[in-house]
Amino acid sequence: MNNNLVHKQKLLPALRISDLRERITLSFGDAWAASFSSDIALSELGSKSVNEALAAGFEPDVIWKAVCKAHPTETEKYKY
């Protein structure tokens, strides 16, 4: 990976859990966001749900990237 790219990525502010929750709600809607976060297992997270990944200590930005990869259409407007 290009060292400049790595350096720039480190300078980005960390995604907060509240930001992750907001992006999930904006992407999937109020009615489905809570269910998505607790019930949908993502292979990129070792078959954990968003809530399980948070409890296991995954960083919110890693979780969001996994959500985007698994659901590119729904998350298109809210990617990094």
DRENPA-3360 file (N, C-alpha, C; in nm, 2 decimals, always signed):
BEGIN
1 = MNNNLVHK = +0.08/-0.12/+0.00/+0.00/+0.00/+0.00/+0.09/+0.12/+0.00 ~ +0.05/+0.22/-0.07/+0.12/+0.35/-0.08/+0.13/+0.41/+0.06 ~ +0.25/+0.45/+0.10/+0.27/+0.51/+0.23/+0.20/+0.64/+0.25 ~ +0.18/+0.72/+0.14/+0.10/+0.84/+0.16/-0.05/+0.81/+0.19 ~ -0.10/+0.71/+0.13/-0.24/+0.66/+0.15/-0.25/+0.62/+0.29 ~ -0.16/+0.54/+0.34/-0.16/+0.49/+0.48/-0.16/+0.61/+0.57 ~ -0.07/+0.71/+0.55/-0.06/+0.82/+0.63/-0.19/+0.90/+0.63 ~ -0.25/+0.92/+0.52/-0.38/+0.99/+0.51/-0.49/+0.92/+0.58;
9 = QKLLPALR = -0.49/+0.79/+0.57/-0.60/+0.71/+0.64/-0.58/+0.73/+0.79 ~ -0.46/+0.74/+0.84/-0.44/+0.76/+0.99/-0.49/+0.89/+1.03 ~ -0.49/+0.99/+0.94/-0.52/+1.13/+0.98/-0.68/+1.15/+0.98 ~ -0.75/+1.05/+0.92/-0.89/+1.07/+0.93/-0.95/+1.05/+1.07 ~ -1.04/+1.12/+1.11/-1.10/+1.10/+1.24/-1.17/+0.97/+1.25 ~ -1.16/+0.91/+1.37/-1.22/+0.78/+1.39/-1.37/+0.79/+1.38 ~ -1.44/+0.69/+1.32/-1.58/+0.69/+1.32/-1.63/+0.66/+1.46 ~ -1.73/+0.73/+1.51/-1.78/+0.71/+1.64/-1.90/+0.61/+1.63;
17 = ISDLRERI = -1.93/+0.54/+1.74/-2.04/+0.44/+1.74/-2.17/+0.51/+1.70 ~ -2.19/+0.63/+1.75/-2.31/+0.71/+1.72/-2.32/+0.74/+1.57 ~ -2.20/+0.77/+1.50/-2.20/+0.79/+1.36/-2.23/+0.66/+1.28 ~ -2.18/+0.55/+1.33/-2.21/+0.42/+1.27/-2.36/+0.39/+1.28 ~ -2.42/+0.41/+1.39/-2.56/+0.39/+1.41/-2.64/+0.48/+1.32 ~ -2.60/+0.61/+1.30/-2.67/+0.70/+1.22/-2.66/+0.66/+1.07 ~ -2.54/+0.61/+1.03/-2.53/+0.57/+0.89/-2.61/+0.44/+0.86 ~ -2.62/+0.35/+0.96/-2.70/+0.23/+0.94/-2.85/+0.28/+0.93;
25 = TLSFGDAW = -2.89/+0.37/+1.01/-3.03/+0.41/+1.01/-3.06/+0.48/+0.88 ~ -2.97/+0.57/+0.83/-2.99/+0.64/+0.71/-2.99/+0.54/+0.59 ~ -2.91/+0.44/+0.59/-2.90/+0.34/+0.48/-3.02/+0.25/+0.48 ~ -3.06/+0.20/+0.60/-3.16/+0.09/+0.60/-3.30/+0.14/+0.65 ~ -3.31/+0.26/+0.70/-3.43/+0.31/+0.76/-3.45/+0.28/+0.90 ~ -3.54/+0.37/+0.96/-3.57/+0.36/+1.11/-3.62/+0.22/+1.14 ~ -3.71/+0.17/+1.06/-3.78/+0.05/+1.09/-3.69/-0.08/+1.09 ~ -3.58/-0.07/+1.01/-3.50/-0.19/+1.00/-3.36/-0.18/+1.06;
33 = AASFSSDI = -3.32/-0.06/+1.10/-3.18/-0.04/+1.14/-3.15/-0.13/+1.27 ~ -3.24/-0.13/+1.37/-3.21/-0.21/+1.49/-3.20/-0.35/+1.46 ~ -3.29/-0.40/+1.38/-3.29/-0.55/+1.34/-3.17/-0.58/+1.26 ~ -3.13/-0.50/+1.17/-3.01/-0.52/+1.09/-2.89/-0.53/+1.18 ~ -2.88/-0.44/+1.28/-2.76/-0.44/+1.36/-2.75/-0.56/+1.46 ~ -2.87/-0.61/+1.49/-2.86/-0.73/+1.58/-2.88/-0.86/+1.51 ~ -2.94/-0.87/+1.40/-2.97/-1.00/+1.34/-2.89/-1.04/+1.21 ~ -2.83/-0.95/+1.14/-2.76/-0.98/+1.02/-2.62/-1.00/+1.04;
41 = ALSELGSK = -2.57/-1.12/+1.02/-2.43/-1.16/+1.03/-2.35/-1.12/+0.91 ~ -2.24/-1.06/+0.92/-2.15/-1.02/+0.81/-2.03/-1.10/+0.81 ~ -2.00/-1.16/+0.69/-1.88/-1.24/+0.68/-1.75/-1.17/+0.70 ~ -1.75/-1.04/+0.66/-1.63/-0.96/+0.69/-1.60/-0.94/+0.84 ~ -1.70/-0.96/+0.92/-1.68/-0.95/+1.06/-1.68/-1.08/+1.13 ~ -1.64/-1.19/+1.06/-1.63/-1.32/+1.12/-1.77/-1.37/+1.15 ~ -1.87/-1.34/+1.07/-2.01/-1.39/+1.09/-2.07/-1.33/+1.21 ~ -2.02/-1.21/+1.25/-2.08/-1.14/+1.36/-2.18/-1.03/+1.31;
49 = SVNEALAA = -2.28/-1.00/+1.39/-2.37/-0.89/+1.36/-2.29/-0.76/+1.40 ~ -2.35/-0.64/+1.36/-2.29/-0.52/+1.40/-2.28/-0.51/+1.55 ~ -2.38/-0.54/+1.62/-2.38/-0.53/+1.77/-2.28/-0.63/+1.83 ~ -2.27/-0.75/+1.78/-2.17/-0.85/+1.83/-2.03/-0.80/+1.80 ~ -2.01/-0.74/+1.68/-1.88/-0.69/+1.65/-1.84/-0.57/+1.74 ~ -1.93/-0.48/+1.77/-1.90/-0.38/+1.87/-1.86/-0.43/+2.00 ~ -1.94/-0.53/+2.05/-1.92/-0.59/+2.18/-1.78/-0.66/+2.18 ~ -1.74/-0.71/+2.06/-1.61/-0.79/+2.06/-1.49/-0.69/+2.04;
57 = GFEPDVIW = -1.52/-0.56/+2.03/-1.41/-0.46/+2.02/-1.37/-0.42/+1.88 ~ -1.45/-0.45/+1.78/-1.42/-0.40/+1.65/-1.44/-0.25/+1.64 ~ -1.36/-0.18/+1.57/-1.37/-0.04/+1.55/-1.49/-0.01/+1.46 ~ -1.56/+0.10/+1.49/-1.68/+0.13/+1.41/-1.65/+0.15/+1.26 ~ -1.54/+0.21/+1.23/-1.50/+0.22/+1.09/-1.48/+0.09/+1.02 ~ -1.43/-0.01/+1.09/-1.41/-0.14/+1.03/-1.55/-0.20/+1.01 ~ -1.64/-0.19/+1.10/-1.77/-0.24/+1.09/-1.85/-0.17/+0.97 ~ -1.84/-0.04/+0.96/-1.90/+0.03/+0.85/-1.85/-0.01/+0.72;
65 = KAVCKAHP = -1.72/-0.03/+0.70/-1.67/-0.08/+0.58/-1.72/-0.22/+0.54 ~ -1.74/-0.30/+0.64/-1.80/-0.44/+0.62/-1.94/-0.43/+0.58 ~ -2.02/-0.34/+0.64/-2.16/-0.31/+0.60/-2.16/-0.27/+0.46 ~ -2.08/-0.17/+0.42/-2.07/-0.12/+0.29/-2.04/-0.23/+0.18 ~ -1.94/-0.31/+0.22/-1.90/-0.42/+0.12/-2.02/-0.52/+0.10 ~ -2.09/-0.55/+0.21/-2.20/-0.65/+0.20/-2.32/-0.59/+0.14 ~ -2.34/-0.46/+0.15/-2.47/-0.40/+0.11/-2.44/-0.27/+0.03 ~ -2.37/-0.28/-0.08/-2.32/-0.16/-0.15/-2.43/-0.07/-0.20;
73 = TETEKYKY = -2.54/-0.12/-0.24/-2.65/-0.04/-0.29/-2.72/+0.05/-0.18 ~ -2.74/-0.02/-0.07/-2.81/+0.05/+0.04/-2.72/+0.16/+0.10 ~ -2.59/+0.14/+0.10/-2.50/+0.23/+0.17/-2.43/+0.33/+0.08 ~ -2.46/+0.33/-0.05/-2.39/+0.41/-0.15/-2.38/+0.56/-0.11 ~ -2.48/+0.62/-0.06/-2.48/+0.76/-0.03/-2.39/+0.79/+0.09 ~ -2.37/+0.70/+0.18/-2.30/+0.73/+0.30/-2.17/+0.67/+0.32 ~ -2.10/+0.62/+0.21/-1.97/+0.57/+0.22/-1.87/+0.68/+0.25 ~ -1.75/+0.64/+0.29/-1.65/+0.74/+0.32/-1.62/+0.82/+0.20;
% end
